[in-house]
Amino acid sequence: MNIFEESLAVLKSKTKLRTLFKNVHIEDVENVLSRVQAVLEEKTEEVQQQAAALQEKQEQLQTIIQLMKDHNISLEDLNEVLAGKSTTRKRRDVQRMTFRYETNEGNEIIWEGSNAGRIPADFAAYLERTGKKRLDCVVE
């Protein structure tokens, strides 16, 4: 038990306080009492300030919520803006094509994909084996 807990245990008990102040002059007890009263007032004021700040924050939140409702803004919209994403995404126009190639076993495969990006391993092996380019394998 630390000194703070021991002091608090004494201050919470009327019997322990009587024992503590048994041989103390009344002026000293009044001094201690006035200091405790000052601490109580400071603590009360601090709690009131925190409550007022919380109340003000709640009022501001309600104002923001009402504005969002009035302007039809959702939390997702806010998240996009805060994350730096634009609400209208620009997509690359990647043309999808159909390719025909043969595997090492001689099976003919038709694969749909783009002229850029990753391709199946069989298709890559076919291109390497035949020396062709992707566009040479496009099915019209």
C-alpha positions as CSV (number, residue, x, y, z in Angstrom):
1,M,0.0,0.0,0.0
2,N,1.5,3.3,-1.0
3,I,1.4,6.5,1.0
4,F,-1.5,8.0,-1.0
5,E,-3.7,5.0,-0.4
6,E,-2.8,5.0,3.3
7,S,-3.6,8.8,3.6
8,L,-6.8,8.3,1.8
9,A,-7.8,5.5,4.1
10,V,-7.2,7.8,7.1
11,L,-9.1,10.7,5.5
12,K,-12.1,8.5,4.7
13,S,-12.5,7.3,8.3
14,K,-13.9,9.5,11.0
15,T,-12.5,7.3,13.7
16,K,-9.0,7.4,12.2
17,L,-9.2,11.2,11.8
18,R,-10.1,11.6,15.4
19,T,-7.1,9.5,16.4
20,L,-4.9,11.5,14.0
21,F,-6.0,14.9,15.3
22,K,-6.3,13.8,19.0
23,N,-3.3,15.9,20.2
24,V,-3.5,18.6,17.6
25,H,-4.4,22.2,18.3
26,I,-7.8,23.4,16.9
27,E,-6.2,26.1,14.8
28,D,-4.1,23.4,13.0
29,V,-7.3,21.4,12.4
30,E,-9.0,24.5,10.9
31,N,-5.9,25.1,8.7
32,V,-6.1,21.5,7.4
33,L,-9.8,21.8,6.9
34,S,-9.5,25.1,4.9
35,R,-6.9,23.5,2.7
36,V,-9.1,20.5,2.1
37,Q,-12.0,22.8,1.3
38,A,-9.8,24.7,-1.2
39,V,-8.9,21.4,-2.9
40,L,-12.6,20.5,-3.0
41,E,-13.5,23.7,-4.6
42,E,-10.7,23.3,-7.2
43,K,-11.8,19.8,-7.9
44,T,-15.5,20.8,-8.2
45,E,-14.6,23.6,-10.6
46,E,-12.5,21.2,-12.7
47,V,-15.3,18.7,-13.0
48,Q,-17.8,21.5,-13.9
49,Q,-15.4,22.7,-16.7
50,Q,-15.1,19.2,-18.0
51,A,-18.9,18.8,-18.0
52,A,-19.3,22.1,-19.8
53,A,-16.7,21.2,-22.4
54,L,-18.4,17.8,-22.9
55,Q,-21.8,19.5,-23.3
56,E,-20.4,22.0,-25.8
57,K,-18.9,19.2,-27.8
58,Q,-22.2,17.3,-27.8
59,E,-24.0,20.4,-29.1
60,Q,-21.4,20.8,-31.8
61,L,-21.8,17.2,-32.8
62,Q,-25.6,17.5,-33.0
63,T,-25.1,20.6,-35.2
64,I,-22.8,18.7,-37.5
65,I,-25.2,15.7,-37.7
66,Q,-28.0,18.0,-38.6
67,L,-25.9,19.7,-41.3
68,M,-25.0,16.3,-42.7
69,K,-28.7,15.3,-42.8
70,D,-29.6,18.6,-44.4
71,H,-27.0,18.2,-47.2
72,N,-27.4,14.4,-47.6
73,I,-23.8,13.6,-46.6
74,S,-22.9,10.2,-45.2
75,L,-20.0,9.0,-43.0
76,E,-18.6,7.2,-46.0
77,D,-18.4,10.5,-47.9
78,L,-16.5,12.0,-45.0
79,N,-14.2,9.0,-44.8
80,E,-13.3,9.3,-48.5
81,V,-12.6,13.0,-48.2
82,L,-10.5,12.6,-45.1
83,A,-8.6,9.7,-46.7
84,G,-7.8,11.9,-49.7
85,K,-9.7,9.8,-52.1
86,S,-11.8,11.5,-54.8
87,T,-15.4,10.7,-54.9
88,T,-15.2,10.1,-58.7
89,R,-12.6,7.6,-59.6
90,K,-11.0,7.6,-62.9
91,R,-10.6,4.1,-64.3
92,R,-8.2,3.1,-67.0
93,D,-10.0,1.9,-70.0
94,V,-8.4,-1.5,-70.5
95,Q,-9.6,-3.3,-73.5
96,R,-10.4,-6.9,-72.9
97,M,-9.3,-9.3,-75.7
98,T,-9.7,-13.0,-76.3
99,F,-6.4,-14.9,-76.9
100,R,-5.9,-18.4,-78.4
101,Y,-2.8,-20.4,-77.6
102,E,-1.6,-24.0,-77.2
103,T,-0.2,-25.6,-74.0
104,N,2.9,-27.8,-74.0
105,E,0.6,-30.8,-74.2
106,G,-1.0,-29.5,-77.4
107,N,-4.3,-28.4,-75.9
108,E,-5.8,-25.3,-77.4
109,I,-6.8,-22.7,-74.8
110,I,-9.0,-19.6,-75.2
111,W,-8.2,-17.0,-72.6
112,E,-9.8,-13.6,-72.1
113,G,-7.6,-10.8,-70.7
114,S,-5.9,-7.5,-71.5
115,N,-2.9,-6.7,-73.6
116,A,-1.1,-5.5,-70.4
117,G,-0.6,-7.1,-67.0
118,R,-0.1,-10.7,-65.9
119,I,-0.9,-13.6,-68.1
120,P,-1.3,-17.4,-67.4
121,A,2.0,-19.3,-67.1
122,D,1.0,-21.5,-70.0
123,F,0.4,-18.5,-72.2
124,A,3.8,-17.0,-71.2
125,A,5.5,-20.3,-72.0
126,Y,3.7,-20.4,-75.4
127,L,4.8,-16.9,-76.3
128,E,8.4,-17.7,-75.3
129,R,8.4,-21.0,-77.2
130,T,6.9,-19.6,-80.4
131,G,8.5,-16.1,-80.3
132,K,5.1,-14.5,-80.8
133,K,3.7,-11.4,-79.2
134,R,0.4,-11.2,-77.3
135,L,-1.3,-9.4,-80.1
136,D,-0.4,-12.2,-82.5
137,C,-2.7,-14.5,-80.5
138,V,-5.8,-12.3,-80.5
139,V,-8.9,-14.0,-81.7
140,E,-11.0,-11.6,-84.0
